[in-house]
Amino acid sequence: MDPSTIFAAMAAGALIGFVLGLVGGGGSILAVPLLIYFVGVESTHMAIGTAAVAVAINAAIGLTAHARKGNIKWGCAIAFALAAIVGAALGAELGKSVDGERLLALFAILMIGVGLLTIRERRGGSNPDVTLGRSTARKLLPRILPTGFGVGGFSGFFGIGGGFLIVPGLISATAMPIAVAIGSSLLVISAVGATTALSYSLSGFVDWRLVVQLAAGGVVGAVLGRIAMVKLSARGRALEIGFGALVVAVGLAILIAEGLD
């Protein structure tokens, strides 16, 4: 691998980590277009598989920080994650069977949807004490399990973390506050990302050298992103809106580029 490709991969990882540190999520959806158009990965499936590993690593790192703060409802998150793993495994197999160009076009449409959802202000639930105990399991599991399965399938198909769907899914199923939903979602994202990465890896669609380079750049980017977040914390919504607009623009650019090919 030539030095320019290594630099591009580390720069892409730094940008993804910076966005994750700055706005607290969503940066992983930039991984696939960065790998294809900036790093030069020719296979859409290879880009998705490699990105899925980065998604799992980033989420696992974020999970430890939220666990220390007590922002995870473990019972609900584990139940959601188990259902999501099944969905992700099936979704990944389906995604690998789709033509690369068509998959990239669908990914671009997804980016536009994610960007619009990011611009829209998120609201949390009203039950900060929600638990998955004996008295609540019958009520919550029928909501958690199908939602987790559906979100997992969607995430596995595209090789993304799916936090933009997991967070509202957890809130709608359990009414937990948004801060707790974000923390709990990281457990689900780690599980979904690992499942998708394993599926793609078994089919030879993960470039492990790129994974290492993305991770190395991501560590630096995440530190810089958190520093920037502290300085720009008063502009939280403005940052989310700006990021959402960027994701929409990239999605539109991909559609235009692929339509011209």
Secondary structure, DSSP 8 states (H G I E B T S, - for coil): --HHHHHHHHHHHHHHHHHHHHHSS-GGGGHHHIIIIII----HHHHHHHHHHHHHHHHHHHHHHHHHHT---HHHHHHHHHHHHHHHHHHHHHHHTS-HHHHHHHHHHHHHHHHHHHHS-----S-TT----HHHHHHHHHHHHHHHHHHHHHHHHHTS--HHHHHHHHHHHH---HHHHHHHHHHHHHHHHHHHHHHHHHTT---HHHHHHHHHHHHHHHHHHHHHHHHTGGGHHHHHHHHHHHHHHHHHHHHHHHHH-
